[in-house]
Amino acid sequence: MQIIKIKEWCDANITPMAWQRVALKILPDLREQNISLSEIQNPNDSLVIENRYVIQIDNIIQELYEVELPKELKVI
């Protein structure tokens, strides 16, 4: 899944700052993939993550905002 799509959904459906909070919480895990904070905070179309990270992001969003990602964003 492209991170940019998840970020755009967060910006539109939660708040523009929501993605920044999610990015900070998922950062330690994404660093295992050599993805930096600046890449997460300002993703481009080529930044793609594995489904296990999408699941983690969905869990973080549920924890922080009590909403979940739409199904189309959970599918790779």
Summary of the structure (lengths in Angstrom):
residues: 76
radius of gyration: 10.9
end to end distance: 5.0
largest distance: 29.0
contacts: 195
relative contact order: 0.23
helix: 64%
strand: 3%
